[in-house]
Amino acid sequence: MAKWDFDGPILEIDKLSISFFTRLREIPAVMDFSVTVQPGEAVGLVGESGCGKSTVALGVMQDLGKNGRIVGGSIKFKGRDLSAMSEEELRDIRGSEIAMIYQEPMASLNPAMKIGKQLMEVPMIHQGLSSTDAYERALQVVTDVKLPDPKRILNSFPHQLSGGQQQRIVIAMALMSEPALLILDEPTTALDVTVEAAIVELVKDLGRKYGTSMLFISHNLGLVLETCDRICVMYSGEAVERGSIGDVFDEMQHPYTQALFRSIPLPGADKNSRPLVAIPGNFPLPHERPTGCNFGPRCDYFEAGRCDQGDIMMEPVPGNDRHHTRCLRFREIDWSAPVELAETKQKGEIGQVVLKMDKLKKYYEVAANAIFGGGDKKVVKANETLSFEARESETLAIVGESGCGKSTFAKVLMGLETATEGQILLDNRNIEQVPIEKRDTKTVSDIQMVFQNPFDTLNPSMTVGRQIIRALEIFGIGNSESERRTRMLELLDLVKLPRAFADRMPRQLSGGQKQRVGIARAFAGGARIVVADEPVSALDVSVQAAVTDLLMEIQRNEKTTLLFISHDLSIVRYLSDRVMVMYLGHVVELGTTDQVFAPPYHPYTEALLSAVPIADTSVEKKHIVLEGDIPSAMNPPSGCPFQTRCRWKSEVPGNLCETEVPPIRMLAGEHQIKCHLSDEKLGRMEPVIKVAAE
């Protein structure tokens, strides 16, 4: 049978159940799961970590390892049952007819082999192409995935490419044999939002060009809205709702889908007047699932004696296109009822300036030949003349892509690095040249940090309580062990963790719980400034809402100044009072949240806003995809740092953008922009995001 001669569904998963077997028990990972992918269709599979999304993908690849087994149902690819195929048949199909793109591009690339050779292997093995033909094909595909200078790329090793370029190579590799089905497992999680937008655009274009069907696994509902035709929502091993994007987004018929949407910051959410609603309780472990509906214990509409009995099956939703839900009460629930606000929060009064940065610069000197130490010295300009103020009870968000200098500035503030030039004033005291080991206890406890990955910041061999007590000892809080223990328990109350967790080890906690311990430790010394470096990006959306809410509540009570480093503009819009946009070490825009999210923008802010996926069908977005990667801070472009990627450059007369760094311009109400565009041109900018009238 020729590759494309098939007119039924490309992939048909029917009542699939997958279990993993340990010495103690069988752990059911996926139960009664059905989904169909038609030719040329993109289906999004969404849900929280641990819901079984990746297990489904590994089931399709027939790659469940030694202790994973399909214990019920079937997976058919073009009408043929995959579990009935021999190893040889599977080997032929994998990579040529079904290809998979993983979350971490470097896991799929051989670090010791040039890109060209890795790409050429695919058609040489699967299609028997000669090396000349395979090279031509590789060149074509690398051009298709919009990589600059394809010949140089084919001659490079993986470590010589950026993360976004590596991910494009992995996509190119998957497309080398024109597969009928492409499985994408969180392919953009590790990438910047602008790179993500370009990759998503690329995947859509290539899907159209090659007619490939796609199974797109993600926890980002906005991304699924932009890339897929249909969606399947998973919870705790089961599909709970599936249908077309329009039906599920606009007429959701399952309480879990509704709860997911209420916990993400869509336009219109506001930390004070319209706070996010976190999903109560925790995700059940596979061997501790409740009887009846898995979502029952966390559901607003739970009815005892009915929702906790027997197996609950998928039912069709009348009037919609192949829309199904696993909810007994979906006909009785008023889905359009407005969310009941728990309470409108009082905005904290913004106080005095606590922190002031003035013309801060941080340069690093590196040897031009870093491995052998020879040659000239080169300078990495990580931060260029940063100036801003942060006030008591204020949330200042710092946004920008990787490599823009956000984390460098945080390191200088924390005392992990010292400044090259300029000053940092904490309560009018200069701290920019005082490394952390020379800072007094008060300064150290005043400025604390919450990190991106809660797993890396806790000591795995020390109980949670002991780690918080250790912080209290360092900050000199409490006169005795019993006083410190009492304070530690109060800190657990503060971050809404049960006091019993004091005796738990970090491995016994979920990601969101670990992040709460990190927050408790940061506030142990009564921190006045907390630098939160992407504190929720490693967490599920429902947990994100709870952790964000917690940070806000602590801020209201403790009058903390929060410096929130993030690339997720939806969360920034929701919780920040002011926003600072950074690009290649420069502050290109600084203003209140309303100023930064409405035109006039800096051209880079405009592109950032356009890149953020929004999970709302009523939002219209102007489409701007940034070409090229961020230049290196070791070799920045002349003139304006953004000029190599700016779509407005032609609007500026002469070659001003290429020769001069723009001055900082003050617009209305202390809104500042670093750009050569005239006031008249800035005034003509249109909004990137428009919400259609109800």
C-alpha positions in Angstrom: 0.0 0.0 0.0 1.4 3.4 -1.0 2.1 5.8 1.8 -0.9 8.1 1.4 -3.5 5.6 0.0 -5.7 5.5 3.0 -9.0 7.4 3.4 -10.0 6.5 7.0 -8.7 8.0 10.2 -4.8 8.2 10.3 -4.9 7.4 14.1 -7.8 5.7 15.9 -7.4 5.1 19.6 -10.3 3.2 21.1 -10.9 2.6 24.8 -7.2 2.4 25.4 -5.9 1.4 28.9 -2.2 1.4 29.8 -0.8 0.3 33.1 2.7 0.2 34.6 3.6 -2.8 36.8 5.8 -2.4 39.9 6.6 -5.1 42.4 3.9 -3.8 44.7 1.0 -3.1 42.4 -0.4 -2.3 38.9 -0.5 1.4 38.4 -3.2 2.4 35.8 -1.8 5.4 33.9 -4.5 5.6 31.1 -8.0 4.3 31.2 -10.8 4.0 28.6 -9.1 6.7 26.4 -10.4 7.2 22.9 -9.4 9.8 20.3 -9.4 9.9 16.5 -7.1 11.9 14.2 -8.4 12.4 10.6 -6.1 13.0 7.6 -4.6 16.5 7.8 -6.2 17.2 11.2 -4.4 18.6 14.3 -5.7 17.3 17.6 -4.5 18.9 20.9 -4.2 16.8 24.0 -4.2 18.9 27.1 -4.1 18.3 30.8 -1.9 18.7 33.9 1.4 16.8 34.5 0.7 13.2 35.4 -2.7 13.0 33.6 -1.3 10.5 31.0 -0.8 12.7 27.9 2.8 11.5 27.3 1.9 7.9 28.1 -0.7 8.0 25.3 2.0 9.2 22.9 4.4 6.5 24.0 1.6 3.9 23.5 1.2 5.1 19.9 5.0 4.7 19.5 4.8 1.3 21.2 7.6 2.4 23.5 6.3 1.8 27.0 9.5 0.3 28.4 9.8 -2.9 30.3 7.1 -2.4 32.9 4.4 -0.6 30.7 1.7 -2.6 29.0 -1.5 -1.9 27.0 -4.1 -3.7 29.1 -7.2 -2.9 27.1 -8.4 -1.3 23.9 -6.6 -0.7 20.7 -4.4 1.8 18.8 -4.9 1.7 15.0 -2.7 3.5 12.6 -4.2 3.7 9.1 -6.6 0.9 10.1 -3.8 -1.5 11.3 -3.5 -2.4 15.0 -0.1 -1.3 16.1 0.1 -3.9 19.0 -0.3 -6.7 16.4 2.8 -5.6 14.4 6.2 -7.3 14.6 9.3 -5.3 15.9 10.5 -5.1 12.3 7.2 -3.6 11.0 7.2 -1.1 13.9 10.7 -0.1 13.1 9.7 0.7 9.6 6.8 2.8 10.7 8.5 4.7 13.4 10.4 7.6 12.0 9.1 7.2 8.5 5.3 7.2 8.9 5.0 8.2 12.6 7.5 10.8 13.9 7.7 12.3 17.4 9.2 15.6 18.5 10.1 15.8 22.2 10.2 18.6 24.7 13.9 18.8 25.0 15.6 19.1 21.6 19.1 18.1 22.8 17.7 14.7 24.0 17.0 13.9 20.3 20.3 15.1 18.9 23.7 13.3 18.9 26.1 15.9 20.3 29.1 14.2 18.6 27.7 14.2 15.1 27.2 17.1 12.6 23.6 18.1 11.9 23.8 17.2 8.2 24.8 13.6 8.9 22.0 13.2 11.5 19.4 14.4 9.1 20.7 12.4 6.1 20.5 9.1 8.1 16.7 9.2 8.2 16.0 8.9 4.4 19.1 6.7 3.9 17.8 4.2 6.4 14.0 4.4 5.8 13.9 5.1 2.0 17.3 3.8 0.8 18.3 7.3 -0.7 21.9 7.8 -1.8 24.0 10.2 0.2 23.8 12.9 -2.5 20.0 12.8 -2.6 19.8 12.6 1.2 22.0 15.8 1.4 19.7 17.6 -1.1 16.7 16.5 0.9 18.3 17.7 4.2 19.1 21.1 2.6 15.5 21.4 1.4 14.0 20.6 4.9 16.5 22.9 6.8 15.4 25.7 4.4 11.7 24.7 5.0 12.2 25.2 8.8 13.4 28.7 8.1 17.0 28.4 9.4 19.5 30.9 8.1 22.5 29.8 6.0 21.4 26.1 5.7 24.8 24.8 4.4 26.6 26.2 7.5 23.9 24.7 9.7 24.3 21.2 8.2 28.0 21.5 8.9 27.5 22.5 12.5 27.4 20.4 15.7 24.2 20.7 17.9 26.0 22.7 20.6 26.7 25.5 18.1 23.0 26.2 17.7 20.6 28.1 20.0 17.7 26.2 21.6 15.2 27.5 19.0 17.5 26.4 16.2 18.0 23.0 17.8 14.2 22.5 18.0 13.9 23.5 14.3 16.4 20.8 13.5 14.5 18.2 15.4 11.3 19.2 13.5 13.3 19.0 10.2 14.5 15.5 11.2 10.9 14.4 11.9 9.8 15.7 8.5 12.7 14.2 6.5 10.6 11.2 5.5 7.2 13.1 5.2 5.4 11.2 8.0 1.6 10.8 7.9 1.4 11.4 11.7 3.5 13.8 13.7 3.3 13.6 17.6 4.6 16.8 19.3 5.2 16.4 23.1 5.3 19.9 24.6 7.7 21.0 21.8 8.0 24.6 22.9 8.1 24.5 26.7 11.8 25.2 26.9 11.7 28.1 24.4 11.1 31.8 24.6 7.6 33.0 23.7 8.8 34.8 20.5 10.7 31.6 19.4 7.6 29.6 20.4 5.4 31.7 18.1 7.8 31.2 15.2 7.9 27.4 15.8 4.1 27.2 16.1 3.7 29.1 12.8 6.3 26.8 11.2 4.5 23.6 12.4 1.2 24.9 11.0 2.8 25.8 7.6 4.5 22.5 7.4 1.4 20.6 8.3 -0.4 22.3 5.4 2.5 21.8 3.0 3.1 18.1 3.8 -0.6 17.2 4.7 0.6 15.8 8.0 -1.8 14.8 10.7 -0.7 16.0 14.2 -1.2 15.0 17.8 -0.1 18.0 19.8 0.5 17.4 23.5 0.5 20.6 25.6 -0.6 22.1 28.9 -0.9 25.5 27.2 -4.5 26.0 26.1 -3.6 29.2 24.1 -1.1 27.2 22.1 -3.7 24.5 21.3 -6.2 27.1 20.2 -3.6 28.5 17.7 -2.4 25.2 16.3 -5.2 22.6 16.5 -8.6 21.9 14.9 -9.8 19.7 17.8 -9.0 19.2 21.4 -9.1 16.4 24.0 -8.9 17.3 27.7 -7.4 14.7 30.0 -7.7 14.4 33.8 -6.1 11.6 35.9 -5.7 9.1 33.1 -9.1 9.7 31.4 -10.4 11.8 28.6 -13.0 14.1 30.2 -14.0 16.2 27.2 -13.3 16.2 23.5 -14.6 18.2 20.6 -13.8 20.9 18.1 -11.8 23.9 19.4 -14.9 26.2 19.1 -17.2 23.8 20.9 -14.9 23.1 23.8 -13.6 26.6 24.3 -17.0 28.4 24.0 -19.4 25.7 25.2 -17.4 23.6 27.6 -19.4 20.7 29.2 -17.1 19.4 31.9 -16.4 21.0 35.3 -12.6 20.3 34.9 -12.4 22.1 31.6 -14.3 25.0 33.2 -11.9 25.0 36.2 -8.9 25.0 34.0 -10.1 28.1 32.1 -10.9 29.9 35.4 -7.3 29.3 36.6 -5.5 30.9 33.6 -5.1 34.7 33.3 -7.1 35.6 30.2 -7.5 39.3 29.3 -9.9 40.9 31.7 -8.7 38.9 34.8 -7.4 41.3 37.5 -5.7 40.3 40.7 -7.9 42.6 42.8 -11.3 42.8 41.1 -11.4 39.5 39.1 -8.9 37.1 40.7 -8.1 33.7 39.2 -9.9 30.8 40.8 -7.5 28.0 41.7 -8.7 24.4 41.6 -9.1 23.2 45.2 -7.3 20.1 46.5 -4.6 18.1 44.7 -4.4 15.8 41.7 -5.0 12.2 42.8 -2.2 9.7 42.5 -2.9 6.8 40.1 -3.4 4.2 42.9 -5.5 6.6 45.0 -8.2 7.6 42.5 -11.6 8.1 44.0 -14.6 5.8 43.0 -16.9 7.2 40.4 -15.7 10.5 38.8 -11.9 11.1 39.2 -12.5 14.8 39.4 -15.4 14.4 42.0 -13.4 15.5 45.2 -12.4 18.8 43.5 -15.6 19.5 41.6 -18.0 22.4 42.4 -21.0 20.4 41.1 -20.3 17.1 43.0 -23.4 15.2 44.1 -22.8 12.5 46.7 -24.4 9.1 46.0 -24.4 9.8 42.2 -21.0 11.2 41.1 -19.1 8.7 43.4 -20.7 5.5 42.0 -19.4 3.1 39.4 -17.7 3.9 36.1 -18.7 7.1 34.3 -18.7 6.9 30.5 -18.2 9.5 27.8 -21.5 10.9 26.5 -22.2 12.9 23.3 -23.2 16.5 23.7 -26.3 17.1 21.5 -26.1 19.5 18.6 -22.3 19.8 18.5 -19.7 18.2 16.2 -18.3 15.0 17.8 -18.4 16.7 21.2 -18.3 14.3 24.2 -18.1 14.8 28.0 -17.5 12.4 30.9 -19.9 14.2 33.3 -23.2 12.8 34.6 -24.6 16.3 35.4 -23.6 18.2 32.2 -27.3 18.7 31.2 -28.2 20.1 34.6 -25.3 22.6 35.0 -25.8 26.2 34.0 -22.5 26.6 32.1 -23.0 30.3 31.4 -23.5 31.3 35.1 -20.8 33.9 36.1 -18.1 32.7 38.4 -18.9 33.4 42.0 -16.2 35.7 43.3 -14.8 34.4 46.6 -13.8 37.9 47.5 -12.6 41.1 45.9 -9.1 41.7 47.1 -8.1 45.1 48.4 -5.1 46.5 46.5 -2.1 47.2 48.8 -1.2 50.8 49.2 2.0 51.4 47.2 4.5 53.1 49.6 8.0 54.7 49.6 10.8 53.8 47.2 12.6 50.8 48.7 15.0 50.1 45.8 16.6 52.3 43.3 18.9 51.4 40.4 20.8 54.1 38.6 22.6 53.5 35.3 23.6 50.0 36.4 26.0 48.2 34.0 27.3 44.7 34.3 30.0 43.5 31.8 31.8 40.2 31.9 35.2 39.8 30.4 35.8 36.5 28.7 38.8 35.2 26.8 38.1 35.1 23.0 39.3 31.5 23.0 37.6 30.5 26.2 38.7 26.8 26.2 42.4 27.5 26.0 42.4 31.0 27.5 44.5 32.6 24.8 43.7 35.5 22.5 42.1 38.9 23.1 39.6 39.5 25.8 36.0 40.0 24.7 33.3 41.8 26.7 29.8 40.5 27.3 27.5 43.4 27.9 24.9 41.7 30.0 23.3 44.9 31.4 23.4 48.4 29.9 22.6 51.4 32.0 19.5 50.0 33.8 17.6 52.7 35.8 14.4 52.2 37.7 12.7 52.4 41.1 10.7 49.9 43.0 8.3 50.8 45.8 6.9 49.1 48.9 3.9 46.8 48.1 4.6 47.1 44.3 4.9 44.3 41.8 7.4 45.3 39.1 7.5 42.7 36.2 10.7 42.3 34.2 10.1 40.7 30.8 12.2 39.7 27.8 13.6 36.7 26.0 16.5 34.5 27.3 19.8 36.4 27.2 18.2 39.8 27.7 19.9 40.3 31.0 17.0 39.6 33.4 18.8 37.0 35.5 22.2 38.9 35.5 20.5 41.9 37.0 18.9 39.7 39.7 22.3 38.2 40.5 23.8 41.7 41.0 20.9 42.7 43.2 21.3 39.5 45.3 25.0 40.1 45.7 26.0 37.0 43.7 27.8 39.4 41.3 29.0 42.9 41.7 28.2 45.8 39.3 30.6 47.1 36.7 29.2 50.7 36.9 26.3 52.5 38.3 24.6 52.0 41.7 21.9 50.1 43.5 20.4 51.8 46.5 18.5 49.8 49.2 16.9 52.3 51.5 19.5 54.9 50.2 22.4 52.5 51.0 24.7 51.5 48.2 24.9 47.7 47.8 26.1 47.2 44.2 29.7 46.5 45.2 28.9 44.4 48.3 29.1 40.7 47.5 26.7 38.4 49.4 29.3 37.1 51.8 30.1 40.6 53.0 26.5 41.7 53.3 25.1 42.0 56.8 22.3 39.7 57.9 19.6 42.3 57.6 20.5 43.1 53.9 20.6 39.3 53.1 17.2 38.7 54.7 15.7 41.9 53.1 16.4 40.7 49.6 15.4 37.1 48.9 14.8 35.0 45.8 12.2 32.5 44.7 13.6 30.4 41.8 12.1 28.9 38.7 12.7 25.3 39.5 11.7 24.3 43.0 13.4 20.9 42.7 16.9 22.5 42.5 16.6 24.7 45.5 15.7 22.3 48.3 18.1 19.9 50.0 16.9 16.4 49.2 18.2 14.9 52.4 16.7 17.4 54.9 13.1 17.7 56.0 11.0 20.7 55.0 10.8 22.0 58.5 14.6 21.7 59.1 15.3 23.7 55.9 13.1 26.6 57.0 14.6 26.5 60.5 18.0 26.6 58.9 17.0 29.8 57.1 15.7 31.3 60.4 19.1 30.5 62.1 21.0 32.2 59.3 18.7 35.3 59.6 19.2 35.3 63.4 15.5 35.0 64.1 14.3 33.4 67.4 16.3 33.0 70.6 15.8 29.3 70.9 15.1 26.2 68.9 11.5 26.1 70.1 10.9 29.7 69.1 12.3 28.9 65.6 10.1 25.8 65.4 7.0 27.9 66.2 8.0 30.5 63.6 8.6 27.7 61.0 5.1 26.3 61.6 3.7 29.8 61.2 5.5 30.1 57.9 3.9 26.8 56.7 0.5 28.4 57.6 1.5 31.5 55.6 2.1 29.4 52.4 -1.0 27.3 53.1 0.8 24.0 53.7 -0.4 21.6 56.4 1.9 21.7 59.5 2.5 17.9 59.2 4.6 18.7 56.1 7.4 19.9 58.4 8.5 16.3 58.8 8.3 15.4 55.1 11.2 15.1 52.7 11.2 17.2 49.5 10.7 14.0 47.4 7.3 13.5 49.1 6.0 16.9 47.8 4.5 17.9 44.4 6.1 20.7 42.3 3.6 23.3 43.6 4.1 22.2 47.2 7.9 22.5 46.8 7.5 25.9 45.4 5.5 26.9 48.5 8.4 25.7 50.7 10.7 27.9 48.6 8.4 30.9 49.2 8.2 30.1 53.0 12.0 30.1 53.1 12.3 33.4 51.2 9.9 35.1 53.7 11.6 33.5 56.7 13.6 36.6 57.5 10.7 39.0 56.8 12.0 39.8 53.2 11.2 43.3 52.0 12.2 42.6 48.3 11.5 39.3 46.7 13.0 38.5 43.3 10.7 35.8 41.8 12.5 34.4 38.8 9.9 32.6 36.6 8.4 31.2 39.8 5.4 29.5 38.2 6.7 28.5 34.7 7.6 24.9 35.8 4.1 24.4 37.4 0.8 23.3 36.0 -1.8 26.0 35.2 -4.1 25.1 38.1 -1.1 25.2 40.5 0.1 28.4 38.9 -3.1 30.2 39.9 -2.7 29.0 43.5 1.0 30.0 43.8 0.4 33.4 42.1 -2.5 34.1 44.5 -0.4 33.1 47.5 2.4 35.5 46.4 -0.1 38.3 46.1 -1.7 37.6 49.5 1.7 37.5 51.2 2.6 40.8 49.5 -0.6 42.4 50.7 0.1 41.3 54.3 3.8 41.9 54.4 4.0 45.0 52.1 6.7 43.2 50.1 8.2 44.6 46.9 8.0 41.9 44.3 10.3 41.9 41.3 8.6 39.3 39.0 10.9 38.0 36.2 8.9 36.3 33.5 8.4 35.8 29.8 4.7 34.9 30.3 2.9 38.2 29.5 -0.5 36.9 30.5 0.6 36.4 34.1 2.5 39.7 34.0 -0.6 41.5 32.9 -2.6 39.9 35.6 -0.4 40.6 38.6 2.0 43.5 37.9 1.6 47.2 38.7 4.5 48.2 36.4 6.4 46.4 33.6 10.0 46.8 32.5 10.7 45.3 29.1 14.4 44.3 28.5 16.2 43.4 25.2 19.9 42.6 25.0 20.8 44.3 28.3 18.8 47.5 27.6 15.5 48.6 29.2 13.5 49.3 26.0 10.2 50.2 27.7 9.0 50.9 31.3 5.6 52.0 32.4 2.5 50.9 34.3 0.9 47.7 33.1 -1.9 49.6 31.3 0.7 51.8 29.5 2.8 48.8 28.3 -0.2 46.7 27.2 -1.8 49.5 25.1 -0.2 51.3 22.2 2.1 53.1 21.7 4.6 50.3 22.3 8.2 49.8 21.7 8.4 47.7 18.5 9.8 44.8 20.6 7.0 45.0 23.1 4.5 44.9 20.2 6.2 41.7 18.9 6.2 40.1 22.4 2.4 40.8 22.9 1.7 39.3 19.5 3.6 36.1 20.3 1.7 35.3 23.5 -0.9 32.5 22.9 -4.3 33.5 24.4 -6.9 30.8 25.2 -9.9 32.9 24.2 -11.7 32.6 20.9 -13.0 36.1 21.2 -9.5 37.7 21.1 -8.2 38.9 17.8 -4.5 39.3 17.6 -2.3 41.1 15.1 0.2 38.6 13.8 3.9 39.6 14.1 6.6 36.9 13.9 10.1 38.1 14.8 12.7 36.9 12.2 16.1 35.7 13.4 17.5 34.9 16.8 18.5 37.4 19.5 22.0 38.6 18.7 24.8 37.7 21.1 25.6 40.0 24.0 29.3 39.4 23.1 28.8 40.9 19.7 25.7 43.2 19.9 24.5 45.1 16.7 25.5 48.7 16.3 22.9 51.4 17.1 19.6 50.2 18.5 20.0 46.7 19.9 16.7 45.7 18.3 17.3 47.0 14.8 18.2 43.6 13.3 14.7 42.3 13.9 12.6 45.4 13.9 9.7 45.7 11.4 9.4 49.5 11.9 13.1 50.3 11.0 12.1 51.6 7.5 9.9 54.2 9.1 13.0 56.0 10.6 14.8 58.3 8.1 18.5 57.7 7.2 20.4 54.9 9.0 19.8 56.3 12.5 18.7 52.9 13.9 22.0 51.3 12.8 24.3 54.0 14.0 22.9 55.4 17.3 21.5 53.9 20.5 18.1 55.6 20.9 17.7 58.0 23.8 15.1 57.2 26.5 11.9 59.1 25.7 9.4 60.1 28.3 5.8 59.8 27.1 2.7 60.6 29.2 2.7 59.6 32.8 6.3 58.4 33.3 6.0 55.9 30.4 9.4 55.6 28.9 10.5 54.1 25.5 13.9 53.7 24.0 13.2 54.1 20.3 14.0 56.4 17.3 10.4 56.4 16.0 8.8 59.8 15.9 5.9 60.7 18.3 3.6 60.8 15.2 4.6 57.3 14.2 4.2 55.9 17.7 0.8 57.6 17.9 -0.3 55.6 14.8 0.3 52.2 16.4 -2.7 49.9 16.6 -3.4 47.6 19.5 -2.0 44.0 19.0 -4.8 42.3 21.1 -8.4 43.1 20.6 -11.2 41.5 22.5 -14.3 41.2 20.4 -17.4 42.9 21.9 -19.7 40.6 23.7 
